[in-house]
Amino acid sequence: MNKIDNETFKQVVTEVACQITTERFGENTWIAKQDDQAVLEYFEYSPEAQEYFNNKYDEIEHLLITDLKLKIKIY
Protein backbone atom coordinates (compact mmCIF):
# COMPACT_ATOMS: atom_id res chain seq x y z
CA MET A 1 0.00 0.00 0.00
CA ASN A 2 1.31 3.44 -0.96
CA LYS A 3 1.43 6.19 1.66
CA ILE A 4 1.01 9.90 1.09
CA ASP A 5 0.91 12.88 3.43
CA ASN A 6 -2.65 14.16 3.99
CA GLU A 7 -1.81 17.78 3.10
CA THR A 8 -0.07 16.76 -0.13
CA PHE A 9 -2.98 14.52 -1.04
CA LYS A 10 -5.53 17.29 -0.43
CA GLN A 11 -3.47 19.75 -2.50
CA VAL A 12 -3.31 17.37 -5.45
CA VAL A 13 -7.02 16.51 -5.33
CA THR A 14 -7.94 20.20 -4.97
CA GLU A 15 -5.76 21.23 -7.91
CA VAL A 16 -7.16 18.55 -10.23
CA ALA A 17 -10.77 19.26 -9.20
CA CYS A 18 -10.20 23.00 -9.65
CA GLN A 19 -8.76 22.55 -13.14
CA ILE A 20 -11.65 20.33 -14.22
CA THR A 21 -14.19 22.75 -12.73
CA THR A 22 -12.60 25.74 -14.46
CA GLU A 23 -12.55 23.90 -17.79
CA ARG A 24 -16.24 23.00 -17.35
CA PHE A 25 -17.54 26.45 -16.32
CA GLY A 26 -15.05 28.78 -18.03
CA GLU A 27 -15.74 32.43 -17.24
CA ASN A 28 -18.72 31.41 -15.09
CA THR A 29 -16.48 29.59 -12.59
CA TRP A 30 -15.73 32.55 -10.34
CA ILE A 31 -17.61 35.40 -8.66
CA ALA A 32 -15.75 38.52 -7.52
CA LYS A 33 -16.45 39.46 -3.89
CA GLN A 34 -15.34 42.21 -1.52
CA ASP A 35 -14.77 42.12 2.21
CA ASP A 36 -17.07 44.08 4.57
CA GLN A 37 -14.88 47.19 4.39
CA ALA A 38 -14.68 46.98 0.58
CA VAL A 39 -10.90 46.94 0.85
CA LEU A 40 -10.04 43.47 -0.38
CA GLU A 41 -11.42 41.80 -3.46
CA TYR A 42 -11.39 38.01 -3.72
CA PHE A 43 -12.97 35.30 -5.82
CA GLU A 44 -15.28 32.44 -4.91
CA TYR A 45 -16.73 29.68 -7.02
CA SER A 46 -20.17 30.43 -8.39
CA PRO A 47 -22.80 28.31 -6.59
CA GLU A 48 -23.06 25.90 -9.53
CA ALA A 49 -19.28 25.63 -9.87
CA GLN A 50 -18.91 25.09 -6.10
CA GLU A 51 -21.34 22.17 -6.17
CA TYR A 52 -19.58 20.70 -9.20
CA PHE A 53 -16.16 21.14 -7.53
CA ASN A 54 -17.36 19.43 -4.34
CA ASN A 55 -18.68 16.45 -6.28
CA LYS A 56 -15.59 16.24 -8.47
CA TYR A 57 -13.32 16.47 -5.40
CA ASP A 58 -15.11 13.52 -3.77
CA GLU A 59 -14.97 11.52 -7.00
CA ILE A 60 -11.22 12.13 -7.50
CA GLU A 61 -10.45 11.46 -3.85
CA HIS A 62 -12.28 8.13 -3.93
CA LEU A 63 -10.72 7.13 -7.24
CA LEU A 64 -7.17 7.83 -6.09
CA ILE A 65 -7.57 6.11 -2.73
CA THR A 66 -9.23 2.99 -4.09
CA ASP A 67 -7.51 2.52 -7.45
CA LEU A 68 -4.02 3.46 -6.27
CA LYS A 69 -4.59 1.81 -2.89
CA LEU A 70 -3.34 4.88 -1.05
CA LYS A 71 -3.08 5.18 2.69
CA ILE A 72 -3.27 8.78 3.88
CA LYS A 73 -0.84 9.76 6.63
CA ILE A 74 -2.44 12.09 9.17
CA TYR A 75 -0.15 13.73 11.70
Buried (B, 14 or more C-beta within 10 A) or exposed (E): EEEBEEEEBBEBBBEBBBEBBBEBBEEEBBEEEEEEEEEEEEEEBBEEBBEBBEEBBEEBBEEBBEEEEBEBEEE
